[in-house]
């Protein structure tokens, strides 16, 4: 089904969904502090996909409204922490 909460990812330039109430892909469910202004999700969020035979990874830890992109991200924000933007 559709995710419960979405956030805009500046690294991927699209929204990512997080399942917080019902089971998402691979049976995953994240805890959420229910603060839509400064969200915290645990555990980390890892999005992987293949497009035109190229693998893409976006792996982040979201704490108090900040996205900490992990070094395994394939986009230019890998290793950086940024403040979330409203969508």
NORQUI-V271230 format. One record per helix or strand of 2 or more residues. SS is the DSSP state (@ for helix, = for strand). FROM is the first residue (numbers start at 1). LEN is the number of residues. Records with the same first field share a line. If there is no record, write none. Layout:
SS=FROM-LEN / FROM-LEN
This chain:
==5-5 / 14-5 / 31-2 / 41-2 / 45-7 / 54-10 / 66-4 / 81-3
@=25-3
